[in-house]
Amino acid sequence: MRGIIIVGKTNTFNEFNEKRYSVEMPVDGVDKPRIDFILSNIPDSKLKVLDLGCWDGSYASRYKKKTNKVYGVESSVTAAKQAEKKGIEVSQGDFMEITPFPKEKFDIVIAGEIIEHVFDTDLFIQKIADQLKDGGTLVITTPNVASLPRRIMLMLGINPVLENRVIVDVTAGHIRYFTFAELHKLLEDHGFEILKSRSDVVNFNNRGTLFTTLIPKLYKRFGRAIMLVAKKKATA
């Protein structure tokens, strides 16, 4: 889910993608509330589901449920091969530079922890819209730049986990940062209607081993992730 879709075509970035996103994906712990949100918005109804940045297929294989057909896009060659072994039909490459599965229109597109890696976010959302059926669903998640811990860190003069270097071992490759309002507006500008807007957890440490789901339920804008479900409006 978090394989980088577009950060450039240099060998340095390709090597970064391969190193950072070819390892086995965690499926539980602090990520579980976010994955549960995604799963809760994927009916088991013989749907065609496209998972952008499908990584090794650990999550995409869950999206199949019993009857769905799941496709994936993944930039890491190693991760793409692992996803294929899990029964995912994978297009290996950069979503911003290819049209994966050009003969298909999808009922659901999942963009989990991807848009923060994308330079041209308008083009990214438009490409998603082009791959969705009219009335199709986009489930998108991304880090919340205005989460409670980030606000506290900023008040204390500490960098609130905003990456400002290109490639170092501790980075995740994030280049875009969103609030709820900004992501809502981006989707609405491209013909999407927001159906659900939620968050997942508030972290109390950097390792993600100490967290609560209660605070985001009371006030979502304090949560770690922005989690949206949006419907593509029918084109004229």
N, C-alpha and C positions, 0 to 999 in steps of 0.2 A: 503493500500500500504506500510506502513512503519512498520507493525508488524514484530518483530524480528523473523527471521527464525532459526538462530543458534547462541547462545552465551553460550551454555553449558546446562547440564541436572540437575544442582543442584536445590533444592527447591527455593533458593534465586533468581535465574534467572527466574524460572517459575513464581514466585510471581511478579517479576519485569515486565515480559511480560504482565501478566494479569492486573496489575495496570496501566501500561503505555499505553497499546494498546487495551483496551476494552472500551475506551470512544468513543464518537461519533466523526467521522472524519470531519475536515473542508473541504469544497469543493470549496471555493472561495478565494478571497484576493490574497496574495502573491503566493499561490500555483497554481493559475489558469493558468498562462502561461505554467507551466510544464505539467499540466493535459491536456491543449489544445494541446500541442505538442504530447502527447501520443495518444489522440483521433484522431488527424489528420493522424496518421499512422496506424489506425485500420479501414480498409475498412468494409463497411456493405455488406458482401458477403457470408453469411452462413458459417462463419469461426469458428473454434474451438480455443478459446482464454483461456490461462491459466494465471491467475493473482497471482503472488507469494507475500505472505504477503497481502492478500486481505482485511485485517482488517474487518470493519463492512459491506463491500460491497458497500459503497457509490460511489466509483469510478468504481468498477467492474460492477455495474448495468448499468453504462453509456456505458461501452465497448460492451454491448449486442447490442446497437443500435436497429435495427428492426429485424435482422435475425441471428445474431451471437449467438453461444452457449458459455457461459462463465463459466469456472471452477475456483476455488480458492484454495489456500493453506494458512492456518492461524494457528499460534501457540496458540493464545488466545482462550480459550474455549468460553468465552462470546462473543467475536467479531465474531467467526465462526458461532455461532447460529444466530447472527444478520444478517450476510451475507446470510445465508440460507433463512431467512425470505424475503430477497430481490430477491430471485429467483436464487441465485448463488449455484452451486453444489460444496460443500466445502469438502476438505480433511483436517481434523484438526490434526495438528502435526508439526513436525520439518522436513522441506524439505530435510535437509541434512541426515536424518536418515530414511526416508520413500521414497517409490516410489509412488507418488500420481497418481491415475488413470492409472495403469500399462498397460491397454489395449488401451489407447489413445495415438495418436500422434497429436501434436498441430500445427496449422498454425502460431500462434503468442504466444510468451511468454512475459509477462510484468514483469519486475523486477524493480519496482519503489521504490527508497530509501531503498534498501534491502542489497546490497552487502557490504555496510559499516558496517553491523552488523555481517559479516561472517568471521570466522577464516580462513578456507581453501577456498580461493577464486578460486583457480584452479579447485577444485572438484565441487564447486558451478556452475561454467560456464560449466563444462563437463556434469553435471547432466541436466542442461538446454538444452544443445545440444542433449542429449539422448532423451529428451522429445519432441523435435522439429522434424517436417518432414524435409526432405532434401529440401533446398530452403526456409525453414520457417524463420520467422522474430523474432528477439529479440529486444524489446524496453527496454532500461535500463537507469535509471537515478540514480545519486548519488551526494552528495555534492562535490563541487570543492575546494580542499584544497588550491588552488592558486588563489582564487577569490580576487578581488581588496580590499575589506575590510579586509580580512585575511592578505594580504600582508602589508597593512598599520599598522595593529595591531602588526604584528611581528616586523616591523621596530621600533615601539615604545616600544618594549619589553613587549608587552601584549600577553598573550596566545590567539592565533587566533582560539578560539573555538575548541581546540583539547582536547578531553576527556581523562583524565589520572587517573580517579578513577573508580572503578568497578560499584558500585551501589549507587548513591545518587539521590535525588529527581530531581535535575536539569539536569541530563544526559539523553541522548536519546539512549545510548547503542552502540555508534559508536566505532569500534575497528580497522577499516581499512580506509585509506585515499588515494584518487586518484587525479592525474592530468589528463588532457585529454590524454596526450601521454601514460601514464601508463595504462589507461583503454583500449585505442585503442590496445596496444600491448597484453594485457591479452586476449582480444577477438580474435585477429588475431592468437595468439598462439594456440587457440582451434578451429580453422577452420572457423572463422567468417570473413565476408567481411563487412567493415564499409560502410554504405550507406549514413548516415546523421550524422552530429556532430554539436550540437547546445548548447546554454545556455539560461537561462530564464531571470533573473533579477540581479540587483545589489542592495543589501539592504543598507539603510542608518541608520537603527536602529535594535536592537535585536528583537523587537516585530514583525517585518515584515510588519509594517503599512506605511513605507515610503520607496519607491523603484522606480527604473526606469528599463524599458525594452530596452531603447535605447542603452545604453553602451554595453550590450552583443551582440546586433545586429552588432555593429561596431567591437567589439573585444571579441569573445566568451570566451576567457581564463580569462577574468575579472568577468565572471558571477558566480552566486551562485551555479548553478547545472551544472553537465555534463549530457548531454542528447544525447544518441546515438541510432541509428537504425542500426542493423546489420543483415546480411543474413547468414544463415547456408549453407556452401558450401556442395554440394552433396558428399557423401562418395563413395569411389571407390568400 
